[in-house]
Amino acid sequence: MAEGTIKRLTDKGFGFIDTGGSKDLFFHMSALDGVSYDELQEGQRVTFTEGSGPKGPRAENVKPV
Protein backbone atom coordinates (compact mmCIF):
# COMPACT_ATOMS: atom_id res chain seq x y z
CA MET A 1 0.00 0.00 0.00
CA ALA A 2 1.12 3.52 -0.79
CA GLU A 3 1.16 6.36 1.74
CA GLY A 4 0.25 10.00 1.36
CA THR A 5 -1.14 13.04 3.13
CA ILE A 6 -4.66 14.41 2.79
CA LYS A 7 -4.20 17.72 1.02
CA ARG A 8 -7.80 18.85 0.68
CA LEU A 9 -11.27 17.74 1.81
CA THR A 10 -14.50 19.09 0.34
CA ASP A 11 -18.06 19.42 1.66
CA LYS A 12 -19.21 17.12 -1.17
CA GLY A 13 -17.59 13.93 0.18
CA PHE A 14 -14.35 13.76 -1.75
CA GLY A 15 -10.79 14.91 -1.34
CA PHE A 16 -7.26 14.79 -2.67
CA ILE A 17 -4.16 13.01 -1.39
CA ASP A 18 -0.66 14.42 -1.82
CA THR A 19 1.35 11.40 -2.92
CA GLY A 20 4.68 13.19 -3.08
CA GLY A 21 4.58 13.18 -6.87
CA SER A 22 3.62 15.88 -9.33
CA LYS A 23 -0.13 15.20 -9.18
CA ASP A 24 -2.56 14.75 -6.29
CA LEU A 25 -4.75 11.66 -6.20
CA PHE A 26 -8.56 11.97 -6.01
CA PHE A 27 -10.58 9.90 -3.51
CA HIS A 28 -14.29 9.61 -2.78
CA MET A 29 -15.82 8.88 0.63
CA SER A 30 -17.02 5.51 -0.71
CA ALA A 31 -13.33 4.48 -0.99
CA LEU A 32 -12.72 4.78 2.78
CA ASP A 33 -11.88 1.65 4.77
CA GLY A 34 -12.63 1.53 8.51
CA VAL A 35 -13.10 5.29 8.95
CA SER A 36 -15.87 7.77 8.21
CA TYR A 37 -15.32 10.82 6.03
CA ASP A 38 -16.10 13.15 8.96
CA GLU A 39 -13.18 11.70 10.96
CA LEU A 40 -10.57 12.70 8.36
CA GLN A 41 -8.54 15.90 8.59
CA GLU A 42 -6.36 17.78 6.15
CA GLY A 43 -2.69 16.98 6.82
CA GLN A 44 -3.50 13.46 8.07
CA ARG A 45 -1.35 10.55 6.84
CA VAL A 46 -3.23 7.77 5.06
CA THR A 47 -2.51 4.53 3.23
CA PHE A 48 -4.27 3.64 -0.02
CA THR A 49 -4.12 1.54 -3.15
CA GLU A 50 -4.14 3.26 -6.52
CA GLY A 51 -7.05 2.36 -8.75
CA SER A 52 -8.76 3.68 -11.83
CA GLY A 53 -12.10 5.44 -12.06
CA PRO A 54 -14.21 6.83 -14.88
CA LYS A 55 -12.26 10.12 -14.81
CA GLY A 56 -8.77 8.69 -14.30
CA PRO A 57 -6.59 7.51 -11.40
CA ARG A 58 -8.08 7.51 -7.90
CA ALA A 59 -7.25 6.25 -4.43
CA GLU A 60 -9.10 3.22 -3.07
CA ASN A 61 -9.10 1.49 0.35
CA VAL A 62 -8.10 4.77 2.03
CA LYS A 63 -7.40 4.47 5.77
CA PRO A 64 -5.51 6.50 8.37
CA VAL A 65 -1.99 5.44 9.32
Beta strands, then each sheet from edge to edge (+ up, - down):
strand 1: 2-9
strand 2: 14-18
strand 3: 25-28
strand 4: 45-53
strand 5: 56-64
sheet 1: 3+ 2- 1+ 4- 5+
end
